[in-house]
Amino acid sequence: MYKTEVFDGIELLVDLPELKLNLGARGEIVYAHPEGTYEVKFSDRQGETIGLCTLSSEQFALVWR
C-alpha cells in the first residue's frame, strides 16, 4: 500500500454534505498533517476551488500520484 503524499489525487468514499460533495468526488491532497489527517482541495471543471477540508485516510481512496 502506498503512503499518501501531497499532490496525490483522491476520491471520496463518503458524502460531505456541508461542502455539497458526494461520494466519488475527486480532489487533491494539499497538506499532510503529522497526526495522519490530510487537507484536501476540491475544484470545479474550471479549476476554481469549491471546497477545502480535513479528511482521515478512511474517507478517501488514492486514485493518482
N, C-alpha and C positions, 0 to 999 in steps of 0.2 A: 504494500500500500504506500502511496506517495504522501509526503508531508506537504500540506497546503502552504503555498507561499504567496507573497504579494504579486499582483498582476495575474494570478490564476483566474480562469473563468469558472463560475459555479452555476448550478441550477438549484432553485429552491425545492425542498422536499416538503414544505409546509406553506400554508397560506399566511400572508401578512396583511390582514385587512386594514390595519392602521395606515399602511402605505399604499393600499389598493394594489398589492402584488399577490399573484396567485401561484400555487404550486406549478413549477415548471418555468417560472420567470428566470431569466439569466442575468447575472451580474458579474462584477469583478472585485476581487479582494484588493483593498487599498491599504490595509494595515493589519498586522498580526499582533494581537495583544500577548504579553508574556504569559498570562493565565490560560491561554488556549482559545480565546474568542477572536472573532475577526470583524473588522469594519468592511462592509460590502457596499459598493456603489451600484445602483441600478440606473440605466439610461434608456431614453426612448430611441426611436429609429434615427432621429436627427442628432443624437449624441448628447442631448440635454439631460442632466441629472434629474431623475424623478424620485429618487429615494436613497438614503444613506442610513444604514442601521448596523447594529452589532449582532452577530449571529454566532451560535455554537456550531461546531463541526457536524452535529447531528441534524442540523436544519438544512444542510445543503449537500450536494454531490459535486465533486470536481468534474468538469467537462472539457477543459482545455488548459494547457500550460503555455 
